[in-house]
């Protein structure tokens, strides 16, 4: 599978980004804010990246954006999406989504340069809650 196909497939499955529906903008936008076909839940994610029960959705959406766009263009899209969410969800700002989206953009750029094989290492390093990182784990 090509890297391009990989990015398109993970975006559709984990973020509900279906480029085939771009010609139907309302449907496309509803999908982006809805539940994706494959859900992981919040278990295992760094706590500072979680603001709902599906943090992988937001992260993967910005892997997609970061893959296609340079950081200079992808970052304003992240902020615009969060500002729209701020208005849509009753004036609640999500700093975890900004953090997750920023990581996603960076990972998308890495996937573009190095291929999809780099993604598991990046996810383990940057997204996962580290074992032994809780307040009671220091002895």
N, C-alpha and C positions, 0 to 999 in steps of 0.2 A: 504494500500500500504506500502511496506517496505521502509525503508530509502534508501536502495540501489536503488530500482526502482525509487523513487522520484528523486534522484540525476541524474540517467541516463536520466530520462524524461526531467528535466529542462535543462540539458546539451544539449540534442538534440533540444529542442524547442527554447531555448534562445541563444545558442552558436553554434549550428549546429555541435556539436560533436556527430557523429554517429559511435559508436564502430563497428557496422556491416560492415562499409566501411574500416576498418583498413587493410584488405587484398588488398585493392586498394589504395596504399599510395598517389598517385597524386590526386585522387579524394578526399580522406580524407583531405589532406592539403588545397586543393582549398575550400572545405567546411568551414574549420576553419577560412579562411580569407574572406569568403563571408558573405552575409546577412543571418541571421538565419530565420527560418520559422515564428517566432513571434518576432516582433520589438516593442519597447516601446518609442523610441525617447529619447531625452536628458532632457526633462522637469522634474523638481523635483529632479534631481541629484545635489549633491554638485558641484559647479563650478570647484573646483580643481581636480575633478575626470573625467571631460569631455574633450575629445579631438576630438570627432567625433559625429555623430548623433545617435550612438547606444552604449552607455557606458555599458548597461546591458550585452551585448555580451561578453565583456572582463571580467567583474566581474564574470559572471556565469561560464565562462570557468575555472576560478581559484577557484571558489567554488568546482567545479568538481575535479580539481587537488588537492586541499587541503583536500577534502574528502578521496581520495584514497592514498595520499602520506603524510608522515610526513613533517613538515615544512622545515626540513633540506634538503630534496630532492625536495620539491615543489618550494622553492625559486630560486634555480638555473634554473629550468625550466622556471619560469617567466622571469628571466633575459635573458636567451637564446632566448626566444620568442621575447622579445623586441629588442634584438640585431639583430635578423633576420629581424624584421620589420624596424629597423633603416636602414638597407641595402636596403631592398625591397622598401621602400617608400621614397627613395631619401635623405637619411641622415637626417631625421627628428626624433629626440628623443622624446618619449612621457613619461614625468614624470607622467602625470595623469594616464596612464596605469599601471605604476609601483605601484602607490598608490592604485589604484583600485584592481589590482591583489593581492597585499599584504593583503588588506582587504578581498578579496575573499578567499584566502588561509586560513586566520584565521577563517572566517565564515564556510568554508568547514570542518575544524577541529571541530568546535563547533557542526555542524550538525552530524558529525560522532559520537560524544560523547553523544549529547542530543536529536538527532532526528530532523526531518524537522520542527517541531513546533516552534523551536527557531528562524528560519530564518526571519520571518516578523519583529520581535523585533530588530534583528541585523541590518536589512536593514534600518528600520526607524531611528535607532540610529546612524549608521555609513555612510550611503549613501545619505540620503535625505537632500536637501537644507532646512535649518531651517527657518520657518516663522519668520519674524522680524529680519533676519540677514543681510539685505541689508544696504547700507550706509545711506539711508534716513530714516531708521526705528528707529533711536536712539533718536527721539524726535525732 
